[in-house]
Amino acid sequence: MLIEGREIRITNPNKVLFPKHGITKAELIEYYIRMSGFILPWLRDRPFTMVPYPDGVEGKSFYQKQRPEDAPSWLRSISITSETRGHIDWILVNDLPSLVYMVNRACIEMHAWFSRAPWLEAPDMAVFDIDPSGNTGFADAVAASRLIKIILDEYKLSAYVKTSGMLGVHIIVPIRPTPFNKVRGFLQKVCLLVEEADPSRFTAERMLDKRGDRVYLDALQDARGKTIPTPYSVRAHPDATVSMPLEWDELFNEDTTPGQFTVRTIEKRIEEKGDLFAPIYGMKQKLPGV
């Protein structure tokens, strides 16, 4: 396959990655090609973590940070110091050939850092990762999101929301590059306010066995080396769900469910609404107290 002048050998295009719906690697590649204009602005200059599913979503996956030895010479990377390995050559998915190369390696999900090169110690987004635990679900994550939105409005901060693609919610506050510790301090402050509002339903407790049936408000994921799925990333879910940007009113609509946004269902919606995350890339807000 020739993509923007780069030759990419597509292997096993008929390999079924999502058996429940018969979605093949070829179909997944075509999806990412069509969605590349929405995904690449987010990925650009962010170190990328590979999570291949060589046998599809019903098989095992593994994490790979190091640039593959057999990667083509044009695939860009950035060398980052590692305490355990000296350094790691992290891939940068800055163009369509690189994106297709990743999908061909059965990277179903697109995972990237919270910061961009060269400001790797200073993320350009503060992210609330709202994760249902125990017997809680998407509706409970939405309830937590509603409280966070009220607090962010009080701070006069613009925030954007997307489904995680599973049962959670991601709230993104675009900011000027700010040190990780200061970003986490702000996130923790807001999460603790939400927890205090209803400690029986929401918690910032990291230990899974101590959360019980409460929604986990994760303020610590926004850290060096950790990643978040991009907007419009497919998730390794049997239904090929997508991490979908929403309008706030849509999130708060009780008829909205994460399962309605899949590889095969979202494009008509995008034709109607465009890229809801487009404003993020030119927005550099200052966090309160930073």
Secondary structure, DSSP 8 states (H G I E B T S, - for coil): -EETTEE-----TT-EEETTTTEEHHHHHHHHHHHHHHHHHHHTTSEEEB-B-TT-TTS----B-B--TT--TTS-EEEEEETTTEEEEEEE--SHHHHHHHHHTTB-S-EEESS-TT-TTS-SEEEEEEE--TT--HHHHHHHHHHHHHHHHHTT---EEEE-SSS-EEEEEEBS---HHHHHHHHHHHHHHHHHH-TTTEE----HHHH-SSEEEE-SSSSTT-EEE-TT-B-SSTT-BB--EE-HHHHH-TT--GGG-BTTTSHHHHHHH--TTGGGGG--B--TT-
